[in-house]
């Protein structure tokens, strides 16, 4: 009997231009590998004691009167907990051109509703693991990737440093370049809790201030920056997996799903470029400088821990997810469709190892 489920590794988020292969920037020799693992251990940027305290704050529920009046979740971990705290989940939010439509409220009168006929999209929660390394990637490295593979760079405001902008890399529309900005936006947007970055018109002290004067968003940021990169499976070193990665690169997947990025201190392997592309799956929502037809390349590290595919989670069948990719990804998808049985099995084994 054929199984009715699929291995998370089957998904190919194809993306390529007319060129079959585009070289990624080359890290300087001697850089160590970034720590990786699906565990609760610090990556070394903070002590384990601090990391545990930050994770506890990340997992803590917001309560009244700080919560709401409209919100999507009570804690960060509600949307980021698979396979460990900071990971992904099946949770999706509703978004329109005017912003979020919140699914929950503290009163019947404050519940939000979508106006009939309004265009909307769903966006699933993304993994936060290893994003401290992504935050440290120099802007020039991402700009170099964009020149090589045709990706779009958008600049995002650093909310904690007014007037400063960096290359956006976080969120489905690359709307943030700083994890502190990302945390402040989520604290207010997803939980309705004010903070120094998004005050909601409130004057200090804000709702997330702790007894020592720090804010919850500082703990969330410290936690994210200290998480390890997603690790590979035990099968990663097998000959079939290695062959599958060669096929993955040969047919052009590595153009956007760039295997290796680096900071000044380490190298890591996200299989993503953190740039915007049009692969035919755009959600029709413009956000900041990101146009309606483009979304950030989904990094494939940690792929085996995901259950919902594509930005809106609509693809549970990996073949459907593959076939949804067109425009920039057209040629790569066609090459995937043309693979023989052996090469297809190899590329799927490779993806199952991520």
N, C-alpha and C positions, 0 to 999 in steps of 0.2 A: 504494500500500500504506500502510495506517495504521501509524504507529510503535507499537512495543510498549512504549516507555518513556514517562514523563511528565515534564513540566517541574516542578521543585521548587516553582514558584510556584502550582501548582494548588490546594494545600491551603488550605482555609478552616477554621480552628478556631473555629467559630461560637460566639458567646456573647452573649446579650442578655436583658434582662428584657422586660416588657411594653412598655416604651418603645422606639421605633425608634432614637432617638439620645440619648445621654447626653453632655453636654459634658465635655471633659477640663479639668482646671485650666489656667488661662491663665498662661503664663510672663510675667514682667515684661518690658517693652519693652527692647530693646537688648542682650539676652543673646546672645552669639555661639553659633554651632553647634559642637557637640563634634566633634573630629576624627574622621573616618571613613575606613575603607579596609581591604581585606583584604591587609595587607602586614606587614612585620616592623619597622615604625617605631614609635617611642614616640609617645604622644599628647601629650607635653610635660611630663608630671608628673615624669619622671626624664630624665636624659641618655640619648642613644642608647647610649653605652658601658655604662651601668648596665643599660639594658633588655636589651642583648645578653647581658650576664652573667647576668641573672635568667632570661632565656629558656633559656640553656644549662643552668642548674640545673633548670629546669622539665622539660627534655628528658632529663636524666640518669637512668640506671637505678639503682635501689636494688639493693644486693648483700648477700650474707651477710656478717656475721651480722645486720645490721640488718633485712633483708627477712624478712617472715613472722612466725610460721611459716605462717600462711595469708594469702593476698592475692589481689587481682584483677589487678593490673598492677604493673610495675616502675617506671614513670615516669608523671608526670602527662600527658605528651604521648601515651602509649599510648591514652588515651581522649579526648584533646582536641587534634586535629591537622588537622581539615578545615575550610576549605581552607588554613589556616595554623595554626601552633602556637597553642593557646588556643581553637581552634574546637570542633567537635563530632566525632562518629564514629558508627559503627554498633554500638559496644560497649554491651552491656546487662548490668546486674548483677541478681542474684537477691535478693529481699528478702522477708522474712516479718514477722509482727508482732513477732518477737523480734530483728529486725535483719538484717544481711547474711548470706547464705550464700556463702562465698568459693569461687571456682572453681579456685583454684590453691593449692599448698602446697609446702613445702620438703622434705616427707617423706610417705610413704604413710600413716603412722600419724596424721598431723595433718590429713589431708584432710577437709574438712567434707562432710556429706551431708544432704540434706533428708529428714526423717522422712516416711514414707508418709502421705498424707492431709493434710499440712500445707498450708494456704493460702499461696500465694506470688504474687508479681508480678515482672515484669521492668521495669526502668527504664533507659532509654537515657541516655547521657551528653549533657549539655547544653553549649551553647557558653558560654565564659567571656569572649568578646570584648565589650568595652565595659562590663563589670560595675563598673568603678571609678566610672562615672557613676551607675549604679543604686545603688551603696552610698551615694552622697552625696545621694540624694533624701530630703528631710525626711520624717519619719514622718507629719507632719500632711498632707502631700500625698497619701500613700497612704491615709490614713484618710478624706480627702475623697473620693477615688475610690471607696472602699468604700461610703460613704454614697450616692454617686450611682448605682452600678451593682449594689449588693447583694453585692459580694465580701466575703469573710471575712478579717479581719485576725487574724493570730496574732503574739504577741510571742515573740521568740527570745532566749535568753540570749547575751550577749557573753562568750565563753569567756575572753578575755584580760582582761576587766574584771569580776570576780565581783560579782554583785548587780545588774548593769546589764542591762537588756533593751531591745530596739528592735523595730520592726515587721519580721518576717521577710520575706525576699524572694528568697533563694537556695535552690535545690533544688526538687524536684517538690512538696514539702510545705511550702515556705517555712520550712524548719527552721533557716535561718541568716540573720542580718542583717549579719554582718561577714565580709569576705573572709578575714581572718586566721583566724576561727573555722572557716570553710569549708575553708581549707587544712589546718588542724590535724586536722579530722575526716577529710578525705580521706587525709592522710598516714598516719594510724593505721588507718583503716577499710579503705582500698583497698590499702595496701602493708604494713601491719603495722609501720610505723616509728614509734617513740615520739617524742614531742615535749613541750614544756612545757605544752601545753593538754590533751593526752591521753597520760598517762604509762604506761598499762597496768600501774600498780603499781610501775613502775621509779623509782628515785631518780636525781637528776642525777649525771653528765651524761647527757643523752638521746642517742638514736641519730642524730639529725639535726643535731647541733651541728657547726658548721664551725670552722676554725682560728681565725677572728677572734672567735669567741664567739656569732655569730649562728646562727640555725637555718635549715634549708632552707625551712621554712614562711614565713619572712620574705621570702626571695627569690621564692617562688611568689606571695605576696601582692603584692609590689612589681611583679611581672610583670603580674598580672591588672589591677591598678589602672592600669597604664600602657598597656594595649592600647587600640587605637582601636575605635570603634563599627563594626559591620558596615556596609559601604557599599552603596549602591544600584547597580543595573546601568546600562549606558549608555542603556538604553531608558527610564529613569525619567522623562524629560522629555517623552515622546511624548504626543500627544493621547489615544490609546487608554488609556495607563496612567493619565493624569490622570482620564479618564472612569471608569476602573475603580475608582479610589480613591473617587470620588464614590458609585458604586454600593455599594462596600464599606461606606461610612459610612451610606448611606441605608437599607440593609437591617438595620443594627444591629450589624455586626461590630465597629465601633469602640467599642461599649460596654465590652467587656473588652479588646479588642486596641487599647488607647489609643495613638494615633499619637505623641503628644508628651509627654514628661516633662521636668523641668528641675531643676537644682540652683541654688545661689547663683551659679554661675559660667558655666553653659552650658545649652543645650537639646539634646535628642537625641530620636531617633524609634524606640523599640523595638517599637511596635505590640503592647504588652502592658501589663498593669496590676500584675503581680507580686503578685497576690492569689489567694486560693483561691476556686474556684467548683465547683459541681456541674453538669457538662454531660453526665452520663451515662456518663463514661469512668473513674470512680473505680476505684482499684485494690484496694479492699477492705482496705487497710492503714492503720490509724491510726498517726500518728507525731507525737509531742509533742501539741500542741493541735489538730493537723490531723485532721479526722475521716476515716473510711474512704472516704466517697463524694466527697471533694473533692480537686482537684489545682490546682496553680498554673497560671494561664493561661500557655501557651507564647508567649513573645514571638516575633513573626514576622520581626524583622530578621534578615538572613542566611538567609532561608528557602530561597533557591535553592541553598544549599550543603548542604542536608540530603537524605539518601536514605531515612531511616526516619522515619515519622510516628507521632504519638501518644506517650504517655509510655512505652509498652512496645515501640514500634517495629513493631507488628504490621501497620500499614497501609502497604502499598507502593502501593496504588491510592488516589489522593486522593478519589475518590468514596466509597470505603468509609470513609475518615476523616471526611468530611463527614457521612455518614449515621449515624455512631456518636454524634453529638452530639444530646442531648435535654435534658430538664429545663429549666434556665435558657436553653439554646440552642435550644429547640424552635422558637420563632417565627422566629428568624433563619435556621435551617436551612430552614424551609418557604419563607421569602422567597427564599432562594438557589435552591431547587428550582423556584420559579415564574418565575425570570428568563427573559427572551427570549434568543435566541441571541446577539444583539449585546451585551447587557449581561453575559451570562455570559462571552463572549470577553474583554470589557473587564476584568472583575474578575480573570480568570485572568492576563491580561497584567500587571495591577497587581501581583498576588502574585508573578509571575515576576520582577519588578523588584526585589524585596526581598532 
